Amino acid sequence: MDNLTTTIIERGDLAHLALFLWASGSSALLVWSLREMAKVNQHFNDFVREIAALNRLFRKED
């Protein structure tokens, strides 16, 4: 077992360790979800740009 974990368990600060692990996991999940949302937003932006290009192409032919 890691020295830090052993020290925390011996001192009875298991609740602090659990809180730290929960906060770390929550933060990592938040960062991951923000990255995914940024990717989705970029894909949607590309889609809208392509639709606008098609609209310009069809308007020029009329």
C-alpha positions in Angstrom: 0.0 0.0 0.0 1.2 3.5 -0.7 2.8 5.4 2.3 0.4 8.3 2.0 -2.6 5.9 2.1 -1.2 4.0 5.0 -0.6 7.3 6.9 -4.1 8.5 6.2 -5.7 5.2 7.4 -3.6 5.1 10.5 -4.6 8.6 11.5 -8.3 7.8 11.0 -8.7 10.3 8.1 -10.4 7.8 5.8 -13.3 10.2 5.3 -10.8 12.8 4.0 -9.3 10.3 1.6 -12.8 9.3 0.3 -13.7 13.0 -0.2 -10.5 13.6 -2.0 -11.0 10.6 -4.3 -14.6 11.7 -5.0 -13.6 15.3 -5.7 -10.8 14.1 -8.0 -13.1 11.8 -9.9 -15.8 14.5 -10.2 -13.2 17.0 -11.5 -11.9 14.5 -14.1 -15.4 13.8 -15.3 -16.1 17.5 -15.6 -13.0 18.0 -17.7 -13.8 15.0 -19.9 -17.4 16.2 -20.5 -16.3 19.7 -21.3 -13.8 18.3 -23.9 -16.6 16.2 -25.4 -19.0 19.1 -25.6 -16.3 21.2 -27.3 -15.8 18.4 -29.9 -19.6 18.2 -30.5 -19.8 21.9 -30.8 -17.1 22.0 -33.5 -18.8 19.2 -35.4 -22.1 21.1 -35.3 -20.3 24.3 -36.4 -18.8 22.4 -39.4 -22.2 21.0 -40.3 -23.8 24.5 -40.2 -20.9 25.9 -42.3 -21.5 23.2 -45.0 -25.3 23.9 -45.0 -24.5 27.6 -45.5 -22.2 26.7 -48.4 -24.9 24.6 -50.0 -27.4 27.4 -49.6 -25.0 29.9 -51.3 -24.4 27.4 -54.1 -28.1 26.9 -54.8 -28.8 30.7 -54.6 -26.2 31.5 -57.2 -27.7 29.0 -59.7 -31.2 30.7 -59.5 
